[in-house]
Amino acid sequence: MPLKDYYKILGVAPQADLQEIKKVYRKLAFQYHPDTNKENQFTEAHFKEISEAYNTLSNSNRRKKYDEERWLAGMDSRMRREQHISPEWILQECKKLSKHMRGIDTYRMSHSSLRDYVLLILSDSHMAVLQQYKDADINHQIILELLQATARLEFRYMPGIAERLVLLAGKDNELLQRIYKHMEVLNKHEKRDKYMPLIIIIITLLLCVLMYFYGMKK
């Protein structure tokens, strides 16, 4: 399902602050509320979209996550505008993604959206172009940019990406080692994150026990 443009639904710019969003929402909510538009059968559906947009954009955490998904979803439209897909263009898209990922909170990002974005860059048609031109330098740069962009990607989303990176690397042992090392690091991060809550609980319990015995000595 295509991502809804909440900014367009409310009629505000992506840079709009919270006060402007609230002001516009109150106006639209009053204008399209089902109770005041009982004759219009489409009003209720539009009112729900307005409320959905407001609930997302008025919450800072939800808005950050939505903005990230919206940015990633924009690649599809850029591809449709591009008349000629070349290795240089694909590399530029990788650089844009890598730069974008350096400026966001990777702990709140949509990992599935990032995975889909990278696989869009490495789509069958793009891979065909890259393999046809066989530009080792560009392929090398693409791999490095995408490894950097996926540095905090959850491990479960990485295998499909890694398979295509391995194809691009060909017989370059140095690149292959970097890809495999990248997978190992992500796997370690996933295991660490999985057991971190348990470790915190154990440490907390130990501290409580120590504080209890320390209090008993007093």
C-alpha positions in Angstrom: 0.0 0.0 0.0 1.5 3.4 -1.0 2.5 5.6 1.9 -0.1 8.3 2.6 1.1 11.9 2.4 -0.1 13.3 5.7 1.4 16.8 4.9 -0.7 16.9 1.7 -3.8 15.7 3.5 -3.5 18.5 6.0 -2.3 21.0 3.4 0.9 22.0 5.3 4.5 22.0 4.4 6.9 19.3 5.7 8.6 22.0 7.6 5.5 23.1 9.4 5.8 23.5 13.2 3.4 22.0 15.7 1.4 25.2 16.2 0.6 25.4 12.5 -0.3 21.8 12.3 -2.7 22.2 15.2 -4.3 25.3 13.7 -4.9 23.6 10.3 -6.2 20.5 11.9 -8.8 22.4 14.0 -10.0 24.1 10.9 -10.3 20.9 8.8 -11.8 18.9 11.7 -14.6 21.4 12.0 -15.1 21.6 8.3 -15.2 17.9 7.7 -16.7 16.6 10.9 -19.4 13.9 10.1 -21.9 15.5 12.5 -22.0 18.7 10.4 -21.9 17.0 7.0 -24.5 14.2 7.3 -25.5 14.6 3.7 -22.0 13.9 2.4 -21.2 10.1 2.5 -17.5 10.7 1.9 -16.9 13.2 4.8 -16.4 10.5 7.4 -13.6 8.8 5.5 -11.9 12.1 4.9 -12.3 13.1 8.5 -10.6 9.9 9.6 -7.7 10.6 7.2 -7.3 14.1 8.7 -7.3 12.7 12.2 -4.8 10.0 11.2 -2.5 12.6 9.7 -2.8 14.9 12.8 -2.2 12.0 15.3 1.0 11.2 13.5 2.4 14.7 12.8 1.5 16.1 16.2 3.6 13.4 18.0 7.3 14.1 17.6 8.4 10.4 17.8 5.7 9.2 15.3 6.5 12.2 13.0 10.2 11.3 12.9 9.5 7.8 12.0 6.9 8.8 9.4 9.4 11.4 7.8 11.9 8.6 7.5 9.5 6.3 5.7 8.3 9.2 3.5 11.9 10.0 2.5 12.6 6.4 1.7 9.4 6.0 -0.3 10.4 9.0 -2.4 13.0 7.0 -4.3 10.3 5.2 -6.4 9.1 8.6 -7.8 12.7 9.7 -8.5 13.2 6.5 -10.5 10.1 7.1 -12.6 11.4 10.6 -13.4 14.8 9.3 -14.4 14.9 8.6 -18.1 18.2 6.8 -18.1 19.4 4.5 -15.4 23.2 4.4 -15.3 25.8 3.0 -12.9 26.6 6.6 -12.0 23.0 7.4 -11.1 22.7 4.3 -9.0 25.9 5.3 -7.2 24.5 8.8 -6.5 21.4 7.2 -5.0 23.6 5.1 -2.7 25.5 8.2 -1.6 22.2 10.1 -0.9 21.0 7.2 1.2 24.3 6.9 3.1 24.3 10.6 3.8 20.7 10.5 4.9 21.3 7.6 7.3 24.1 9.5 9.0 21.7 12.3 10.0 18.8 10.3 11.5 18.1 8.5 14.8 18.8 4.9 13.6 17.2 3.5 16.7 13.8 4.9 15.7 14.0 4.3 12.0 11.9 1.9 10.0 14.2 -1.1 9.3 11.8 -2.7 6.9 11.6 0.6 4.9 15.4 0.8 4.8 15.6 -2.8 3.6 13.0 -2.1 0.8 14.8 1.1 -0.2 18.2 -0.7 -0.6 16.6 -3.6 -2.5 15.0 -1.0 -4.8 18.4 0.4 -5.5 19.6 -3.2 -6.1 16.6 -4.2 -8.1 16.9 -6.7 -10.9 17.0 -4.0 -13.6 19.6 -2.0 -11.7 21.7 -5.1 -11.2 21.5 -5.9 -14.9 22.8 -2.4 -15.7 25.7 -2.7 -13.2 26.6 -6.2 -14.4 26.5 -5.0 -18.1 28.8 -2.1 -17.6 31.1 -4.1 -15.2 32.6 -0.9 -13.8 34.6 -2.3 -10.9 35.3 1.1 -9.3 31.6 2.1 -9.2 30.5 -1.3 -8.0 33.1 -1.0 -5.2 31.8 2.4 -4.2 28.2 1.2 -4.3 29.0 -1.7 -1.9 30.9 0.6 0.5 28.1 3.2 0.6 25.4 0.6 1.2 27.4 -1.1 3.9 27.7 2.2 5.6 23.9 3.0 5.1 23.0 -0.4 6.7 25.4 -0.2 9.6 22.5 -0.2 12.1 20.0 -2.3 10.1 18.6 -5.3 12.0 20.3 -8.5 11.0 17.1 -10.2 9.8 16.7 -7.6 7.1 20.2 -7.9 5.7 20.5 -11.4 4.1 18.7 -10.4 0.9 20.8 -7.3 0.5 24.0 -9.2 1.2 23.3 -11.7 -1.5 23.2 -8.8 -4.1 26.3 -7.1 -2.7 28.2 -10.4 -3.0 27.1 -10.6 -6.7 28.4 -7.1 -7.2 31.7 -7.9 -5.4 32.4 -10.8 -7.8 35.9 -12.2 -7.1 37.1 -9.2 -5.1 38.1 -11.0 -1.9 38.6 -7.8 0.1 35.0 -6.7 -0.6 33.6 -10.1 0.1 35.4 -10.1 3.5 33.9 -6.7 4.3 30.4 -7.9 3.5 30.8 -11.1 5.6 32.3 -9.0 8.4 29.3 -6.6 8.2 26.9 -9.6 8.5 28.8 -10.8 11.6 28.7 -7.4 13.3 24.9 -7.1 12.7 24.3 -10.6 14.0 26.3 -9.7 17.2 24.3 -6.5 17.6 21.0 -8.4 17.3 22.1 -11.0 19.9 23.3 -8.3 22.2 20.0 -6.3 21.8 18.0 -9.5 22.4 19.6 -10.3 25.7 20.1 -6.7 26.9 16.8 -6.4 28.8 17.6 -9.7 30.7 21.0 -8.4 31.5 19.6 -5.1 32.8 17.1 -7.0 35.0 19.8 -9.2 36.5 22.1 -6.2 37.2 19.1 -4.4 38.8 18.3 -7.4 41.0 22.0 -7.7 42.1 22.1 -4.0 43.0 18.9 -4.4 45.0 20.4 -7.4 46.9 23.6 -5.5 47.6 21.6 -2.5 48.8 19.5 -4.8 51.0 22.6 -6.4 52.7 24.3 -3.0 53.0 21.2 -1.7 54.8 21.2 -4.7 57.1 24.8 -4.0 58.2 23.8 -0.5 59.3 
